[in-house]
Amino acid sequence: MKHAIAVLGSGNDASVLQALIKHFDDPEIDFFIHWDKKFNIPELKSRLSKIMFIPSIKVYWGTDTMIRAEKI
């Protein structure tokens, strides 16, 4: 059974996300990542899982932009 992990991420350090990907790396698990447009997209690696970046927008904490990013 396929599973998807959806992530809203931001910042210049994606080490926690990379650790999550490494932990769950499996051909049955795919990652869908929205990375805040204010930051560069990190270089993430997996051996078995697919990592897909979805179109991003600038997200501001506590505003409707968080909801809009979730809806993309």
C-alpha positions, 0 to 999 in steps of 0.5 A: 500500500502506497503512503504519502508524507506531505511537508510544509517546510521553510528555512535554510537548514533541512537536516531534520527533514533529511533525517525524516526521509532517511528514516522512512525511506521506502519504495511505498512512501513518497514525499510531497514537499512545499518549501517556502518560496522565501528560501532556496529549495534544499537538496534532499536525497533518498534511495527508495522514496520519491521526493517531489516539490510542489509549486510554492508560495511565500508563507507568513506565519499565522496568515492565510498563506499557510492555508493556501500553501496546504491547498496547493 
